[in-house]
């Protein structure tokens, strides 16, 4: 069976604006590519 989860908000729901991520993702986790490499990435099996 499938379990669904919903978050319900009302007019009394308060949100706090944050300017920095709570759990920052280190930039070294990303490998940025030149635009010319994108078609090759789309066709990769890895």
C-alpha positions as CSV (number, residue, x, y, z in Angstrom):
1,X,0.0,0.0,0.0
2,X,1.1,3.6,-0.5
3,X,1.4,5.9,2.4
4,X,0.9,9.6,1.7
5,X,1.9,12.5,3.9
6,X,0.4,16.0,3.7
7,X,1.4,19.2,5.4
8,X,-1.6,21.4,6.1
9,X,-1.4,25.1,6.5
10,X,-4.0,27.6,7.7
11,X,-4.2,31.4,8.0
12,X,-2.7,31.1,11.4
13,X,0.4,29.2,10.2
14,X,3.5,31.3,10.8
15,X,6.6,30.9,8.7
16,X,10.1,32.1,9.6
17,X,12.3,33.4,6.7
18,X,15.8,32.0,6.7
19,X,18.7,33.5,4.8
20,X,21.1,30.6,5.1
21,X,20.4,26.9,4.6
22,X,19.9,24.9,7.8
23,X,22.1,22.1,6.4
24,X,24.5,23.7,3.9
25,X,25.6,21.4,1.0
26,X,29.3,21.6,0.5
27,X,30.2,22.8,-3.0
28,X,32.8,20.0,-3.4
29,X,29.9,17.6,-3.6
30,X,29.0,19.1,-7.1
31,X,31.0,18.7,-10.3
32,X,30.1,21.6,-12.6
33,X,30.4,20.9,-16.3
34,X,30.7,23.1,-19.4
35,X,27.5,23.4,-21.4
36,X,29.1,21.4,-24.2
37,X,29.2,18.3,-21.9
38,X,25.5,18.3,-21.0
39,X,24.4,16.0,-24.0
40,X,27.0,13.5,-23.0
41,X,25.8,13.5,-19.4
42,X,22.2,13.0,-20.5
43,X,23.3,9.9,-22.4
44,X,25.4,8.3,-19.7
45,X,24.5,5.2,-17.8
46,X,26.4,6.1,-14.7
